[in-house]
């Protein structure tokens, strides 16, 4: 699950943070993105990799869960 057809969820999360964003996994496995400080063009480029790809969003959830469990990914 760590990679979905050429998609690297750890790299995607790093890209979001690099443009000033953040993320959290809330109860019920709800995925939250913090994007207030992101420039629109940079955010559009990052988000384009997951919009319409539920398998990639699930890979992000899985990656965050592993990190919360103390696993290094």
PDB file of N, CA, C and O in Angstrom, chain B, residues numbered from 101:
ATOM      1  N   UNK B 101       0.816  -1.199   0.000  1.00  0.00           N
ATOM      2  CA  UNK B 101       0.000   0.000   0.000  1.00  0.00           C
ATOM      3  C   UNK B 101       0.855   1.257   0.000  1.00  0.00           C
ATOM      4  O   UNK B 101       0.344   2.345  -0.265  1.00  0.00           O
ATOM      5  N   UNK B 102       2.125   1.134   0.287  1.00  0.00           N
ATOM      6  CA  UNK B 102       2.959   2.330   0.397  1.00  0.00           C
ATOM      7  C   UNK B 102       3.131   3.058  -0.934  1.00  0.00           C
ATOM      8  O   UNK B 102       3.438   4.250  -0.939  1.00  0.00           O
ATOM      9  N   UNK B 103       2.945   2.388  -2.036  1.00  0.00           N
ATOM     10  CA  UNK B 103       3.021   3.047  -3.340  1.00  0.00           C
ATOM     11  C   UNK B 103       1.892   2.522  -4.220  1.00  0.00           C
ATOM     12  O   UNK B 103       1.657   1.315  -4.280  1.00  0.00           O
ATOM     13  N   UNK B 104       1.204   3.415  -4.891  1.00  0.00           N
ATOM     14  CA  UNK B 104       0.086   3.043  -5.739  1.00  0.00           C
ATOM     15  C   UNK B 104       0.415   3.477  -7.158  1.00  0.00           C
ATOM     16  O   UNK B 104       0.366   4.666  -7.474  1.00  0.00           O
ATOM     17  N   UNK B 105       0.747   2.530  -8.002  1.00  0.00           N
ATOM     18  CA  UNK B 105       1.003   2.774  -9.425  1.00  0.00           C
ATOM     19  C   UNK B 105       1.813   4.051  -9.674  1.00  0.00           C
ATOM     20  O   UNK B 105       1.344   4.978 -10.334  1.00  0.00           O
ATOM     21  N   UNK B 106       3.011   4.081  -9.147  1.00  0.00           N
ATOM     22  CA  UNK B 106       3.900   5.205  -9.383  1.00  0.00           C
ATOM     23  C   UNK B 106       3.674   6.401  -8.476  1.00  0.00           C
ATOM     24  O   UNK B 106       4.352   7.417  -8.627  1.00  0.00           O
ATOM     25  N   UNK B 107       2.749   6.312  -7.548  1.00  0.00           N
ATOM     26  CA  UNK B 107       2.462   7.391  -6.604  1.00  0.00           C
ATOM     27  C   UNK B 107       3.167   7.094  -5.291  1.00  0.00           C
ATOM     28  O   UNK B 107       2.998   6.016  -4.720  1.00  0.00           O
ATOM     29  N   UNK B 108       3.951   8.040  -4.815  1.00  0.00           N
ATOM     30  CA  UNK B 108       4.676   7.883  -3.552  1.00  0.00           C
ATOM     31  C   UNK B 108       4.013   8.778  -2.507  1.00  0.00           C
ATOM     32  O   UNK B 108       4.220   9.991  -2.514  1.00  0.00           O
ATOM     33  N   UNK B 109       3.216   8.193  -1.607  1.00  0.00           N
ATOM     34  CA  UNK B 109       2.491   9.014  -0.639  1.00  0.00           C
ATOM     35  C   UNK B 109       3.403   9.792   0.298  1.00  0.00           C
ATOM     36  O   UNK B 109       3.073  10.920   0.663  1.00  0.00           O
ATOM     37  N   UNK B 110       4.529   9.236   0.699  1.00  0.00           N
ATOM     38  CA  UNK B 110       5.459   9.955   1.570  1.00  0.00           C
ATOM     39  C   UNK B 110       6.015  11.185   0.852  1.00  0.00           C
ATOM     40  O   UNK B 110       6.137  12.252   1.453  1.00  0.00           O
ATOM     41  N   UNK B 111       6.345  11.040  -0.406  1.00  0.00           N
ATOM     42  CA  UNK B 111       6.850  12.175  -1.192  1.00  0.00           C
ATOM     43  C   UNK B 111       5.754  13.218  -1.389  1.00  0.00           C
ATOM     44  O   UNK B 111       6.027  14.418  -1.360  1.00  0.00           O
ATOM     45  N   UNK B 112       4.518  12.770  -1.589  1.00  0.00           N
ATOM     46  CA  UNK B 112       3.410  13.711  -1.751  1.00  0.00           C
ATOM     47  C   UNK B 112       3.211  14.521  -0.474  1.00  0.00           C
ATOM     48  O   UNK B 112       3.047  15.740  -0.537  1.00  0.00           O
ATOM     49  N   UNK B 113       3.224  13.865   0.676  1.00  0.00           N
ATOM     50  CA  UNK B 113       3.076  14.567   1.951  1.00  0.00           C
ATOM     51  C   UNK B 113       4.214  15.569   2.144  1.00  0.00           C
ATOM     52  O   UNK B 113       3.988  16.680   2.625  1.00  0.00           O
ATOM     53  N   UNK B 114       5.409  15.190   1.781  1.00  0.00           N
ATOM     54  CA  UNK B 114       6.557  16.097   1.874  1.00  0.00           C
ATOM     55  C   UNK B 114       6.380  17.299   0.958  1.00  0.00           C
ATOM     56  O   UNK B 114       6.731  18.420   1.326  1.00  0.00           O
ATOM     57  N   UNK B 115       5.840  17.072  -0.232  1.00  0.00           N
ATOM     58  CA  UNK B 115       5.606  18.171  -1.172  1.00  0.00           C
ATOM     59  C   UNK B 115       4.573  19.148  -0.615  1.00  0.00           C
ATOM     60  O   UNK B 115       4.716  20.361  -0.772  1.00  0.00           O
ATOM     61  N   UNK B 116       3.542  18.629   0.030  1.00  0.00           N
ATOM     62  CA  UNK B 116       2.534  19.494   0.635  1.00  0.00           C
ATOM     63  C   UNK B 116       3.158  20.352   1.734  1.00  0.00           C
ATOM     64  O   UNK B 116       2.903  21.554   1.806  1.00  0.00           O
ATOM     65  N   UNK B 117       3.955  19.748   2.568  1.00  0.00           N
ATOM     66  CA  UNK B 117       4.620  20.484   3.651  1.00  0.00           C
ATOM     67  C   UNK B 117       5.602  21.509   3.073  1.00  0.00           C
ATOM     68  O   UNK B 117       5.730  22.613   3.603  1.00  0.00           O
ATOM     69  N   UNK B 118       6.281  21.152   2.005  1.00  0.00           N
ATOM     70  CA  UNK B 118       7.274  22.050   1.396  1.00  0.00           C
ATOM     71  C   UNK B 118       6.656  23.347   0.879  1.00  0.00           C
ATOM     72  O   UNK B 118       7.334  24.372   0.820  1.00  0.00           O
ATOM     73  N   UNK B 119       5.375  23.311   0.505  1.00  0.00           N
ATOM     74  CA  UNK B 119       4.729  24.530   0.015  1.00  0.00           C
ATOM     75  C   UNK B 119       3.979  25.260   1.130  1.00  0.00           C
ATOM     76  O   UNK B 119       3.235  26.204   0.866  1.00  0.00           O
ATOM     77  N   UNK B 120       4.175  24.822   2.368  1.00  0.00           N
ATOM     78  CA  UNK B 120       3.568  25.506   3.507  1.00  0.00           C
ATOM     79  C   UNK B 120       2.306  24.867   4.040  1.00  0.00           C
ATOM     80  O   UNK B 120       1.634  25.437   4.899  1.00  0.00           O
ATOM     81  N   UNK B 121       1.980  23.695   3.542  1.00  0.00           N
ATOM     82  CA  UNK B 121       0.771  23.000   3.979  1.00  0.00           C
ATOM     83  C   UNK B 121       1.035  22.048   5.123  1.00  0.00           C
ATOM     84  O   UNK B 121       2.157  21.928   5.615  1.00  0.00           O
ATOM     85  N   UNK B 122      -0.003  21.386   5.526  1.00  0.00           N
ATOM     86  CA  UNK B 122       0.088  20.388   6.582  1.00  0.00           C
ATOM     87  C   UNK B 122      -1.037  19.386   6.421  1.00  0.00           C
ATOM     88  O   UNK B 122      -1.859  19.499   5.512  1.00  0.00           O
ATOM     89  N   UNK B 123      -1.068  18.411   7.306  1.00  0.00           N
ATOM     90  CA  UNK B 123      -2.088  17.369   7.215  1.00  0.00           C
ATOM     91  C   UNK B 123      -2.318  16.758   8.585  1.00  0.00           C
ATOM     92  O   UNK B 123      -1.481  16.854   9.482  1.00  0.00           O
ATOM     93  N   UNK B 124      -3.476  16.127   8.722  1.00  0.00           N
ATOM     94  CA  UNK B 124      -3.802  15.417   9.952  1.00  0.00           C
ATOM     95  C   UNK B 124      -4.780  14.307   9.603  1.00  0.00           C
ATOM     96  O   UNK B 124      -5.561  14.422   8.659  1.00  0.00           O
ATOM     97  N   UNK B 125      -4.724  13.246  10.368  1.00  0.00           N
ATOM     98  CA  UNK B 125      -5.683  12.161  10.229  1.00  0.00           C
ATOM     99  C   UNK B 125      -6.523  12.173  11.496  1.00  0.00           C
ATOM    100  O   UNK B 125      -6.028  11.862  12.579  1.00  0.00           O
ATOM    101  N   UNK B 126      -7.795  12.533  11.361  1.00  0.00           N
ATOM    102  CA  UNK B 126      -8.702  12.670  12.494  1.00  0.00           C
ATOM    103  C   UNK B 126      -9.442  11.356  12.737  1.00  0.00           C
ATOM    104  O   UNK B 126      -9.247  10.371  12.026  1.00  0.00           O
ATOM    105  N   UNK B 127     -10.282  11.369  13.747  1.00  0.00           N
ATOM    106  CA  UNK B 127     -11.065  10.172  14.053  1.00  0.00           C
ATOM    107  C   UNK B 127     -11.900   9.776  12.840  1.00  0.00           C
ATOM    108  O   UNK B 127     -12.306  10.620  12.041  1.00  0.00           O
ATOM    109  N   UNK B 128     -12.138   8.511  12.724  1.00  0.00           N
ATOM    110  CA  UNK B 128     -12.866   8.011  11.568  1.00  0.00           C
ATOM    111  C   UNK B 128     -12.051   8.029  10.296  1.00  0.00           C
ATOM    112  O   UNK B 128     -12.594   7.922   9.196  1.00  0.00           O
ATOM    113  N   UNK B 129     -10.735   8.166  10.448  1.00  0.00           N
ATOM    114  CA  UNK B 129      -9.800   8.200   9.322  1.00  0.00           C
ATOM    115  C   UNK B 129     -10.074   9.361   8.362  1.00  0.00           C
ATOM    116  O   UNK B 129      -9.783   9.278   7.168  1.00  0.00           O
ATOM    117  N   UNK B 130     -10.634  10.437   8.902  1.00  0.00           N
ATOM    118  CA  UNK B 130     -10.867  11.637   8.090  1.00  0.00           C
ATOM    119  C   UNK B 130      -9.536  12.330   7.866  1.00  0.00           C
ATOM    120  O   UNK B 130      -8.797  12.621   8.807  1.00  0.00           O
ATOM    121  N   UNK B 131      -9.249  12.585   6.606  1.00  0.00           N
ATOM    122  CA  UNK B 131      -7.988  13.204   6.221  1.00  0.00           C
ATOM    123  C   UNK B 131      -8.198  14.706   6.056  1.00  0.00           C
ATOM    124  O   UNK B 131      -9.038  15.150   5.272  1.00  0.00           O
ATOM    125  N   UNK B 132      -7.421  15.475   6.807  1.00  0.00           N
ATOM    126  CA  UNK B 132      -7.523  16.928   6.765  1.00  0.00           C
ATOM    127  C   UNK B 132      -6.240  17.506   6.189  1.00  0.00           C
ATOM    128  O   UNK B 132      -5.136  17.095   6.547  1.00  0.00           O
ATOM    129  N   UNK B 133      -6.411  18.471   5.286  1.00  0.00           N
ATOM    130  CA  UNK B 133      -5.281  19.192   4.731  1.00  0.00           C
ATOM    131  C   UNK B 133      -5.342  20.638   5.202  1.00  0.00           C
ATOM    132  O   UNK B 133      -6.393  21.276   5.144  1.00  0.00           O
ATOM    133  N   UNK B 134      -4.221  21.143   5.664  1.00  0.00           N
ATOM    134  CA  UNK B 134      -4.104  22.538   6.081  1.00  0.00           C
ATOM    135  C   UNK B 134      -3.390  23.261   4.939  1.00  0.00           C
ATOM    136  O   UNK B 134      -2.225  22.989   4.651  1.00  0.00           O
ATOM    137  N   UNK B 135      -4.098  24.177   4.299  1.00  0.00           N
ATOM    138  CA  UNK B 135      -3.559  24.775   3.078  1.00  0.00           C
ATOM    139  C   UNK B 135      -3.613  26.302   3.082  1.00  0.00           C
ATOM    140  O   UNK B 135      -3.350  26.934   2.059  1.00  0.00           O
ATOM    141  N   UNK B 136      -3.946  26.888   4.208  1.00  0.00           N
ATOM    142  CA  UNK B 136      -4.134  28.330   4.294  1.00  0.00           C
ATOM    143  C   UNK B 136      -2.930  29.121   3.804  1.00  0.00           C
ATOM    144  O   UNK B 136      -3.099  30.153   3.154  1.00  0.00           O
ATOM    145  N   UNK B 137      -1.729  28.664   4.097  1.00  0.00           N
ATOM    146  CA  UNK B 137      -0.529  29.422   3.739  1.00  0.00           C
ATOM    147  C   UNK B 137       0.095  28.990   2.406  1.00  0.00           C
ATOM    148  O   UNK B 137       1.207  29.406   2.081  1.00  0.00           O
ATOM    149  N   UNK B 138      -0.605  28.173   1.648  1.00  0.00           N
ATOM    150  CA  UNK B 138      -0.078  27.695   0.366  1.00  0.00           C
ATOM    151  C   UNK B 138      -0.471  28.644  -0.763  1.00  0.00           C
ATOM    152  O   UNK B 138      -1.589  29.158  -0.798  1.00  0.00           O
ATOM    153  N   UNK B 139       0.457  28.866  -1.675  1.00  0.00           N
ATOM    154  CA  UNK B 139       0.145  29.642  -2.881  1.00  0.00           C
ATOM    155  C   UNK B 139      -0.740  28.785  -3.773  1.00  0.00           C
ATOM    156  O   UNK B 139      -0.530  27.578  -3.895  1.00  0.00           O
ATOM    157  N   UNK B 140      -1.724  29.411  -4.393  1.00  0.00           N
ATOM    158  CA  UNK B 140      -2.722  28.686  -5.175  1.00  0.00           C
ATOM    159  C   UNK B 140      -2.108  27.835  -6.286  1.00  0.00           C
ATOM    160  O   UNK B 140      -2.511  26.687  -6.474  1.00  0.00           O
ATOM    161  N   UNK B 141      -1.148  28.374  -7.018  1.00  0.00           N
ATOM    162  CA  UNK B 141      -0.572  27.615  -8.128  1.00  0.00           C
ATOM    163  C   UNK B 141       0.207  26.401  -7.628  1.00  0.00           C
ATOM    164  O   UNK B 141       0.167  25.338  -8.247  1.00  0.00           O
ATOM    165  N   UNK B 142       0.913  26.556  -6.516  1.00  0.00           N
ATOM    166  CA  UNK B 142       1.656  25.431  -5.943  1.00  0.00           C
ATOM    167  C   UNK B 142       0.698  24.373  -5.395  1.00  0.00           C
ATOM    168  O   UNK B 142       0.919  23.174  -5.567  1.00  0.00           O
ATOM    169  N   UNK B 143      -0.358  24.827  -4.738  1.00  0.00           N
ATOM    170  CA  UNK B 143      -1.340  23.894  -4.186  1.00  0.00           C
ATOM    171  C   UNK B 143      -2.047  23.126  -5.296  1.00  0.00           C
ATOM    172  O   UNK B 143      -2.276  21.922  -5.181  1.00  0.00           O
ATOM    173  N   UNK B 144      -2.388  23.824  -6.361  1.00  0.00           N
ATOM    174  CA  UNK B 144      -3.041  23.165  -7.494  1.00  0.00           C
ATOM    175  C   UNK B 144      -2.162  22.052  -8.057  1.00  0.00           C
ATOM    176  O   UNK B 144      -2.648  20.961  -8.354  1.00  0.00           O
ATOM    177  N   UNK B 145      -0.887  22.326  -8.201  1.00  0.00           N
ATOM    178  CA  UNK B 145       0.037  21.321  -8.738  1.00  0.00           C
ATOM    179  C   UNK B 145       0.123  20.098  -7.829  1.00  0.00           C
ATOM    180  O   UNK B 145       0.133  18.964  -8.307  1.00  0.00           O
ATOM    181  N   UNK B 146       0.186  20.328  -6.520  1.00  0.00           N
ATOM    182  CA  UNK B 146       0.292  19.205  -5.571  1.00  0.00           C
ATOM    183  C   UNK B 146      -1.016  18.418  -5.532  1.00  0.00           C
ATOM    184  O   UNK B 146      -1.006  17.190  -5.614  1.00  0.00           O
ATOM    185  N   UNK B 147      -2.133  19.119  -5.408  1.00  0.00           N
ATOM    186  CA  UNK B 147      -3.431  18.446  -5.269  1.00  0.00           C
ATOM    187  C   UNK B 147      -3.837  17.688  -6.532  1.00  0.00           C
ATOM    188  O   UNK B 147      -4.606  16.729  -6.462  1.00  0.00           O
ATOM    189  N   UNK B 148      -3.331  18.107  -7.666  1.00  0.00           N
ATOM    190  CA  UNK B 148      -3.701  17.444  -8.919  1.00  0.00           C
ATOM    191  C   UNK B 148      -3.315  15.966  -8.930  1.00  0.00           C
ATOM    192  O   UNK B 148      -3.865  15.184  -9.705  1.00  0.00           O
ATOM    193  N   UNK B 149      -2.382  15.590  -8.084  1.00  0.00           N
ATOM    194  CA  UNK B 149      -1.939  14.196  -8.030  1.00  0.00           C
ATOM    195  C   UNK B 149      -2.897  13.283  -7.266  1.00  0.00           C
ATOM    196  O   UNK B 149      -2.806  12.060  -7.366  1.00  0.00           O
ATOM    197  N   UNK B 150      -3.819  13.883  -6.501  1.00  0.00           N
ATOM    198  CA  UNK B 150      -4.734  13.035  -5.722  1.00  0.00           C
ATOM    199  C   UNK B 150      -6.205  13.232  -6.067  1.00  0.00           C
ATOM    200  O   UNK B 150      -7.021  12.351  -5.796  1.00  0.00           O
ATOM    201  N   UNK B 151      -6.559  14.371  -6.659  1.00  0.00           N
ATOM    202  CA  UNK B 151      -7.959  14.621  -7.000  1.00  0.00           C
ATOM    203  C   UNK B 151      -8.429  13.568  -8.003  1.00  0.00           C
ATOM    204  O   UNK B 151      -7.823  13.378  -9.058  1.00  0.00           O
ATOM    205  N   UNK B 152      -9.507  12.900  -7.655  1.00  0.00           N
ATOM    206  CA  UNK B 152     -10.054  11.863  -8.526  1.00  0.00           C
ATOM    207  C   UNK B 152      -9.361  10.516  -8.411  1.00  0.00           C
ATOM    208  O   UNK B 152      -9.613   9.619  -9.215  1.00  0.00           O
ATOM    209  N   UNK B 153      -8.492  10.363  -7.419  1.00  0.00           N
ATOM    210  CA  UNK B 153      -7.743   9.123  -7.212  1.00  0.00           C
ATOM    211  C   UNK B 153      -7.955   8.625  -5.775  1.00  0.00           C
ATOM    212  O   UNK B 153      -7.084   8.808  -4.925  1.00  0.00           O
ATOM    213  N   UNK B 154      -9.093   8.006  -5.504  1.00  0.00           N
ATOM    214  CA  UNK B 154      -9.345   7.540  -4.131  1.00  0.00           C
ATOM    215  C   UNK B 154      -8.304   6.541  -3.629  1.00  0.00           C
ATOM    216  O   UNK B 154      -8.063   6.457  -2.425  1.00  0.00           O
ATOM    217  N   UNK B 155      -7.693   5.795  -4.524  1.00  0.00           N
ATOM    218  CA  UNK B 155      -6.648   4.848  -4.111  1.00  0.00           C
ATOM    219  C   UNK B 155      -5.425   5.602  -3.577  1.00  0.00           C
ATOM    220  O   UNK B 155      -4.772   5.139  -2.643  1.00  0.00           O
ATOM    221  N   UNK B 156      -5.121   6.733  -4.152  1.00  0.00           N
ATOM    222  CA  UNK B 156      -3.985   7.528  -3.681  1.00  0.00           C
ATOM    223  C   UNK B 156      -4.301   8.180  -2.329  1.00  0.00           C
ATOM    224  O   UNK B 156      -3.440   8.262  -1.453  1.00  0.00           O
ATOM    225  N   UNK B 157      -5.536   8.639  -2.173  1.00  0.00           N
ATOM    226  CA  UNK B 157      -5.942   9.216  -0.892  1.00  0.00           C
ATOM    227  C   UNK B 157      -5.861   8.151   0.204  1.00  0.00           C
ATOM    228  O   UNK B 157      -5.422   8.431   1.319  1.00  0.00           O
ATOM    229  N   UNK B 158      -6.282   6.941  -0.119  1.00  0.00           N
ATOM    230  CA  UNK B 158      -6.178   5.849   0.850  1.00  0.00           C
ATOM    231  C   UNK B 158      -4.712   5.548   1.174  1.00  0.00           C
ATOM    232  O   UNK B 158      -4.385   5.238   2.320  1.00  0.00           O
ATOM    233  N   UNK B 159      -3.846   5.635   0.198  1.00  0.00           N
ATOM    234  CA  UNK B 159      -2.408   5.429   0.441  1.00  0.00           C
ATOM    235  C   UNK B 159      -1.865   6.507   1.374  1.00  0.00           C
ATOM    236  O   UNK B 159      -0.995   6.231   2.200  1.00  0.00           O
ATOM    237  N   UNK B 160      -2.374   7.731   1.246  1.00  0.00           N
ATOM    238  CA  UNK B 160      -1.968   8.802   2.159  1.00  0.00           C
ATOM    239  C   UNK B 160      -2.408   8.483   3.582  1.00  0.00           C
ATOM    240  O   UNK B 160      -1.637   8.632   4.529  1.00  0.00           O
ATOM    241  N   UNK B 161      -3.660   8.042   3.723  1.00  0.00           N
ATOM    242  CA  UNK B 161      -4.155   7.668   5.058  1.00  0.00           C
ATOM    243  C   UNK B 161      -3.277   6.583   5.665  1.00  0.00           C
ATOM    244  O   UNK B 161      -2.868   6.679   6.822  1.00  0.00           O
ATOM    245  N   UNK B 162      -2.993   5.563   4.887  1.00  0.00           N
ATOM    246  CA  UNK B 162      -2.198   4.428   5.358  1.00  0.00           C
ATOM    247  C   UNK B 162      -0.811   4.899   5.790  1.00  0.00           C
ATOM    248  O   UNK B 162      -0.303   4.473   6.827  1.00  0.00           O
ATOM    249  N   UNK B 163      -0.209   5.765   5.007  1.00  0.00           N
ATOM    250  CA  UNK B 163       1.132   6.283   5.317  1.00  0.00           C
ATOM    251  C   UNK B 163       1.116   7.076   6.615  1.00  0.00           C
ATOM    252  O   UNK B 163       1.998   6.910   7.457  1.00  0.00           O
ATOM    253  N   UNK B 164       0.122   7.931   6.779  1.00  0.00           N
ATOM    254  CA  UNK B 164       0.024   8.716   8.013  1.00  0.00           C
ATOM    255  C   UNK B 164      -0.200   7.800   9.211  1.00  0.00           C
ATOM    256  O   UNK B 164       0.399   8.007  10.266  1.00  0.00           O
ATOM    257  N   UNK B 165      -1.041   6.809   9.063  1.00  0.00           N
ATOM    258  CA  UNK B 165      -1.263   5.848  10.155  1.00  0.00           C
ATOM    259  C   UNK B 165       0.026   5.148  10.541  1.00  0.00           C
ATOM    260  O   UNK B 165       0.303   4.973  11.727  1.00  0.00           O
ATOM    261  N   UNK B 166       0.819   4.746   9.560  1.00  0.00           N
ATOM    262  CA  UNK B 166       2.097   4.086   9.858  1.00  0.00           C
ATOM    263  C   UNK B 166       3.031   5.032  10.590  1.00  0.00           C
ATOM    264  O   UNK B 166       3.719   4.628  11.528  1.00  0.00           O
ATOM    265  N   UNK B 167       3.060   6.281  10.172  1.00  0.00           N
ATOM    266  CA  UNK B 167       3.908   7.269  10.855  1.00  0.00           C
ATOM    267  C   UNK B 167       3.449   7.483  12.283  1.00  0.00           C
ATOM    268  O   UNK B 167       4.274   7.590  13.190  1.00  0.00           O
ATOM    269  N   UNK B 168       2.140   7.546  12.494  1.00  0.00           N
ATOM    270  CA  UNK B 168       1.603   7.721  13.851  1.00  0.00           C
ATOM    271  C   UNK B 168       1.928   6.511  14.725  1.00  0.00           C
ATOM    272  O   UNK B 168       2.065   6.637  15.942  1.00  0.00           O
ATOM    273  N   UNK B 169       2.050   5.354  14.108  1.00  0.00           N
ATOM    274  CA  UNK B 169       2.378   4.141  14.840  1.00  0.00           C
ATOM    275  C   UNK B 169       3.881   4.037  15.120  1.00  0.00           C
ATOM    276  O   UNK B 169       4.333   3.089  15.761  1.00  0.00           O
ATOM    277  N   UNK B 170       4.650   5.017  14.634  1.00  0.00           N
ATOM    278  CA  UNK B 170       6.071   5.038  14.889  1.00  0.00           C
ATOM    279  C   UNK B 170       6.920   4.358  13.838  1.00  0.00           C
ATOM    280  O   UNK B 170       8.132   4.221  14.007  1.00  0.00           O
ATOM    281  N   UNK B 171       6.297   3.936  12.763  1.00  0.00           N
ATOM    282  CA  UNK B 171       7.052   3.323  11.679  1.00  0.00           C
ATOM    283  C   UNK B 171       7.691   4.415  10.827  1.00  0.00           C
ATOM    284  O   UNK B 171       7.089   5.466  10.606  1.00  0.00           O
ATOM    285  N   UNK B 172       8.871   4.173  10.363  1.00  0.00           N
ATOM    286  CA  UNK B 172       9.569   5.135   9.502  1.00  0.00           C
ATOM    287  C   UNK B 172       9.294   4.746   8.060  1.00  0.00           C
ATOM    288  O   UNK B 172       9.578   3.625   7.637  1.00  0.00           O
ATOM    289  N   UNK B 173       8.735   5.694   7.311  1.00  0.00           N
ATOM    290  CA  UNK B 173       8.434   5.433   5.901  1.00  0.00           C
ATOM    291  C   UNK B 173       9.153   6.429   5.029  1.00  0.00           C
ATOM    292  O   UNK B 173       9.030   6.379   3.805  1.00  0.00           O
TER     293      UNK B 173
END
